[in-house]
Protein backbone atom coordinates (compact mmCIF):
# COMPACT_ATOMS: atom_id res chain seq x y z
CA UNK A 1 0.00 0.00 0.00
CA UNK A 2 1.22 3.47 -0.84
CA UNK A 3 2.34 5.63 2.07
CA UNK A 4 0.05 8.53 2.97
CA UNK A 5 1.62 11.93 3.65
CA UNK A 6 0.69 13.02 7.17
CA UNK A 7 0.74 16.03 9.45
CA UNK A 8 3.07 15.31 12.35
CA UNK A 9 3.86 18.51 14.22
CA UNK A 10 1.56 20.31 16.65
CA UNK A 11 1.91 23.62 14.78
CA UNK A 12 0.77 21.94 11.54
CA UNK A 13 -2.40 20.69 13.23
CA UNK A 14 -3.04 24.09 14.83
CA UNK A 15 -2.67 25.90 11.51
CA UNK A 16 -5.31 23.67 9.90
CA UNK A 17 -7.66 23.83 12.89
CA UNK A 18 -7.41 27.62 13.23
CA UNK A 19 -7.43 28.69 9.58
CA UNK A 20 -9.18 25.76 7.90
CA UNK A 21 -12.82 25.31 6.97
CA UNK A 22 -14.81 22.92 9.22
CA UNK A 23 -17.25 20.32 7.88
CA UNK A 24 -19.39 18.21 10.18
CA UNK A 25 -20.57 14.65 9.70
CA UNK A 26 -22.40 12.23 11.98
CA UNK A 27 -19.25 10.60 13.38
CA UNK A 28 -16.39 12.87 12.29
CA UNK A 29 -15.49 16.52 11.91
CA UNK A 30 -13.11 17.42 9.10
CA UNK A 31 -11.00 20.59 8.88
CA UNK A 32 -9.65 21.40 5.42
CA UNK A 33 -7.09 24.09 4.58
CA UNK A 34 -5.77 24.74 1.11
CA UNK A 35 -2.05 24.20 0.77
CA UNK A 36 -1.38 25.35 -2.80
CA UNK A 37 2.41 24.92 -2.60
CA UNK A 38 2.07 21.11 -2.35
CA UNK A 39 1.03 18.64 -5.04
CA UNK A 40 -0.37 16.16 -2.52
CA UNK A 41 -2.81 16.09 0.38
CA UNK A 42 -1.60 15.92 3.98
CA UNK A 43 -3.62 13.87 6.46
CA UNK A 44 -3.98 14.36 10.22
CA UNK A 45 -6.08 12.34 12.67
CA UNK A 46 -6.93 13.48 16.21
CA UNK A 47 -8.84 11.36 18.71
CA UNK A 48 -9.26 12.44 22.31
CA UNK A 49 -7.79 9.91 24.76
CA UNK A 50 -10.82 10.33 27.05
CA UNK A 51 -13.16 8.84 24.44
CA UNK A 52 -11.81 5.29 24.57
CA UNK A 53 -8.75 3.19 25.25
CA UNK A 54 -5.68 2.97 22.98
CA UNK A 55 -6.77 -0.19 21.17
CA UNK A 56 -10.05 1.38 20.04
CA UNK A 57 -8.37 4.68 19.12
CA UNK A 58 -5.84 2.86 16.93
CA UNK A 59 -8.60 0.83 15.29
CA UNK A 60 -10.48 4.04 14.42
CA UNK A 61 -7.28 5.58 13.03
CA UNK A 62 -6.72 2.51 10.83
CA UNK A 63 -10.31 2.73 9.56
CA UNK A 64 -9.91 6.43 8.75
CA UNK A 65 -6.59 5.85 6.96
CA UNK A 66 -8.00 2.97 4.91
CA UNK A 67 -11.08 4.95 3.87
CA UNK A 68 -8.94 7.96 3.05
CA UNK A 69 -6.56 5.85 0.93
CA UNK A 70 -9.52 4.62 -1.13
CA UNK A 71 -11.01 8.11 -1.60
CA UNK A 72 -7.71 10.02 -2.02
CA UNK A 73 -7.43 9.02 -5.71
CA UNK A 74 -10.54 11.07 -6.48
CA UNK A 75 -9.68 14.20 -4.43
CA UNK A 76 -8.15 17.46 -5.58
CA UNK A 77 -4.53 17.82 -4.48
CA UNK A 78 -2.94 20.53 -2.34
CA UNK A 79 -4.97 20.36 0.88
CA UNK A 80 -4.25 19.70 4.54
CA UNK A 81 -7.02 17.57 6.05
CA UNK A 82 -7.56 16.85 9.76
CA UNK A 83 -10.13 14.30 10.98
CA UNK A 84 -11.54 14.56 14.51
CA UNK A 85 -13.93 12.04 16.07
CA UNK A 86 -17.03 13.68 17.56
CA UNK A 87 -17.29 13.44 21.34
CA UNK A 88 -20.96 12.53 21.53
CA UNK A 89 -20.67 9.46 19.27
CA UNK A 90 -20.77 5.93 20.62
CA UNK A 91 -17.41 4.39 19.65
CA UNK A 92 -18.96 0.96 19.01
CA UNK A 93 -21.16 2.52 16.24
CA UNK A 94 -18.14 3.51 14.16
CA UNK A 95 -17.50 1.06 11.32
CA UNK A 96 -15.69 1.14 8.00
CA UNK A 97 -18.92 1.86 6.10
CA UNK A 98 -20.24 4.58 8.40
CA UNK A 99 -16.91 6.40 8.14
CA UNK A 100 -16.89 5.96 4.37
CA UNK A 101 -20.38 7.44 4.07
CA UNK A 102 -19.44 10.38 6.31
CA UNK A 103 -16.22 11.07 4.37
CA UNK A 104 -17.93 11.00 0.98
CA UNK A 105 -20.67 13.33 2.20
CA UNK A 106 -18.15 15.78 3.68
CA UNK A 107 -15.84 15.77 0.66
CA UNK A 108 -18.81 16.38 -1.66
CA UNK A 109 -19.90 19.28 0.54
CA UNK A 110 -16.33 20.66 0.46
CA UNK A 111 -16.21 20.21 -3.35
CA UNK A 112 -12.94 18.27 -3.18
CA UNK A 113 -13.88 15.54 -5.64
CA UNK A 114 -12.33 15.90 -9.11
ABEGO torsion letter per residue (X at the ends): XBBBBBBABAAAAAAAAAABBBBBBAABBBBBBBBAABABBBBBBBBBAAABBAAAAAAAAAAAAAAAAAAAAABBBGBBBBBBBBAABBAAABBAAAAAAAAAAAAAAAGABX
